[in-house]
Amino acid sequence: MGVAGLILGILGAIGSFLPVVVFGAWLFALIGIIISAIGMKKAKAENQPSGVAVAGLVLSIVGFVIALPNLICAIACASAVRGLGAW
């Protein structure tokens, strides 16, 4: 679970900086947060190291925090450009 959360966190963090990919990056980051949290809980219950799950959680949170405003700006810009063609 921790490795899956880390991979999704990396995809979300990197994708949040790319203009077209930002539309799916927030979803990767959100799923990464959930999976990493579950991985941390399982690791603590089994007395296993949880470093990979923590790294996935941090990257997923960073990716989500960066992707959400970028997504809002992209949607606002797209709707503004579409509105310009009406006149």
BELLIN-V367699 format. One record per pair of residues at least 24 apart in sequence whose ideal C-beta (glycine too) atoms are under 6 Angstrom apart, sorted by sequence separation. I is the first residue (numbers start at 1). J is the second residue. D is the distance in Angstrom with one decimal. If there is no record, write none. Layout:
BEGIN
i:j:d
I:J:D
I:J:D
END
This chain:
BEGIN
i:j:d
8:32:3.3
32:56:5.9
36:60:5.8
5:32:5.1
33:60:4.4
32:60:3.3
5:35:4.1
4:35:5.2
5:36:3.1
29:60:4.8
1:35:5.7
5:39:5.3
29:63:3.8
29:64:3.8
1:38:5.5
2:39:3.9
1:39:3.3
29:67:5.8
1:42:6.0
26:67:4.1
25:67:4.4
26:68:5.7
22:67:5.5
26:71:5.6
6:52:5.4
13:59:4.9
9:56:4.4
16:63:4.9
5:53:5.8
12:60:5.6
22:70:4.8
3:52:5.9
6:55:5.6
10:59:5.9
13:62:5.4
22:71:5.3
2:52:3.8
6:56:3.7
9:59:3.1
13:63:3.7
16:66:4.1
2:53:3.5
5:56:3.2
9:60:3.8
12:63:3.1
16:67:3.6
2:56:5.9
END
